[in-house]
Structures are given as structure tokens and as C-alpha cells.
Amino acid sequence: MFWLVPLFLGIDLSLQSPTFVAPHREVFEASDKNPSPFSLSWNFPENPEVEQEHNTKYVGFQNFSNVLEDAKFYKALRNTLIYVLGSILLVIPLSFILSLCLFQLSGLFRGLLVFCLMIPGLALPGVLSTLFYLFFHGRTGALNQYLVVPLGFDPVNWMMDPSFIMPSLIMQAVWRWTGMVTLFFLCGLQAIPTWQWEVAKIEGAGKSLLLRKILIPNLWHLALFAMVFLVVDGFASFSGAYNLLGGSGGILDSGLLLVTYVYQVAFPGGSGRFDFPGAAAMSLLVVPVTAMLLFIILQGRRRWVHR
């Protein structure tokens, strides 16, 4: 009920006209005699039949057609794909390497380090984005003060330079989810049967053989799960980009993500268009793209299993 009802209502909304107004909707407005903003008045059209002809509720697939002709939608879609792919390409290998390093440590020290790595993933997105903004904030940010300037480079204005806005968003995702994915891999390493390690040790297997015959076969399903997790999170990402860029998408829309653009279309905090049907149509058009990426990931799993 909590999934199907909003879905059908969203489909119904996407087929409606953005300019549709219910014929007997209550409108609050100030009257000349009573300036109170809470005075209630009923606005009826002078000629209801004529007004109703130009006030059609359903427009079919016109909203979808408008979205497909919107260049800014394709910009947001491309940015989101870059954001998702960048997160996957950085988080998965980094988490795998960290899990191998942590697996060699003792239990107490390992647990402490895992907890520290997981703090960004457990923190509220708004708090995390604020801390991350301070880290990247112009010339006074910690990254410039302690890394860029000491190495002899000019300070980078990460949040105002179009070339660095998207890398900043990707680094935020890496910072947030690396600890969580590391925990996935670490649990997978601990679940590998002891006899496999013993046989590999007796046979004198090298690191490359351990990687191909033990690590990848036992952790492949966790890597796929992490990919699916990052894809869904990337297409639903909003709070991080909103706190860093204020819902604008940054300079030249370099950090404009799909959910951020949906927000701009629907709500006054964005562009003030109040186009809820258009925003609903845009949200539904994202579904095939997400489904295609998940299909590619799951197909890779099936091919690996058959191998």
C-alpha cells in the first residue's frame, strides 16, 4: 500500500496539466474591506463553460514530451550518471583494499577502525555536507590549507570552479559510503571457510592466485550488492548536493543532479515553477535509466556465476 498508492498517484499526476485549477477551489486572499490575509473567498469564473474548456485536467503524455525536449534534464541525467559511475569506480576498489588491510588486524583494533570509517555513513546527510563544505570551502578550507598549498599549488575554489564541483560531489559520496562498503567486504572475508585459506597456504598460492580463486569468487556478490546500493543512492541523492550547492546545481549546472532538478521544477525554492506534473514525469523517466544500470550489473553477476 505504501509503495503502490504513491506510484499510481505519481503516474496520475504526470498526466495532468500544470495549469489545471479545480473549479471550486478555495482561495485565501485579502479583501479590500478586510485586509486580513486569512479572509476566505470563493472565486467562481464568470463563464464556467468557457473557462472549463481551457482548464483541461489531463494532457496525456505532453509532460513527458516536454521533459524529453528539455536540455537541462539531459544535463542533470549526464551529471547523475557521472556521479554514480565515479562513486562506484572509487568506492568499490578502495573499500576492498581497506577490508583486506583491516582483516589482518586484531579484533579490538579492527573494530575501532571500522567504527571510525563508518561514522560518515551513520551521520545525518545535512551535518555531513556541512562538515564537508568546511573541508572544501575556498581558500580557507582544510584541503587547501593542509594539502594543496603546502604542495606548492594555488588554492582551488572547489565549490565555485565548474571543473571541481562534480569531483567534490563524488569525493563526498566516497567519504560517506567507503566505510559502509568496507564493512560489507570485511564480513565477507570473515565468512570465507577456513579450509580455503589452509589449502591455499599448503599449495603455496601467491597473491594473484588468492585474488582470482578465493577473494573474487567469495566477495563478488557483495561487490554487486554494493554497486546496486550506490546506483540507487546516487539517483536518489539530494541532501548532499543541496547543502553544498544550495539547490542551484552550482556554476553552469556542473553539479546539477536529477533529484535537484526535480526540486527546481516542482518547488519555489528551486526555480519557482510549481510544475508538479512535469516533476512527476521527470521522476518516472528516471526509472528506465536506473533499471537499465541495475540490469547490466545483475547480468554481470549471472555471467560470473556461469563462468
Protein Blocks (a to p, Z undefined) as FASTA:
>chain_A
ZZmmmmmmmmmmmmpcfkbccfkbccddddfklmcfkbccddddfblmlmmmmmcfbgoj
mlmmmmmmmmklmmmmmmmmmmmmmmmmmmmmmmmmmmmmmmmpcfklmmmmmmmmmmmm
mpcfklmmmmmmmmmgojlbmklmmmmmmnopacddfklmmklmmmmmmmmmmmmmmmmm
mmmmmmmmmmpcfklmmmmmmnopafklmmmmmmmmmmmmmmmmmmmmmmmmmmmgmklm
mmmnnonnpahhlmccfklmmmmmmpmklnonopmklmmmmmmmmmmmmmmmmmmmmmmm
mmmmmZZ
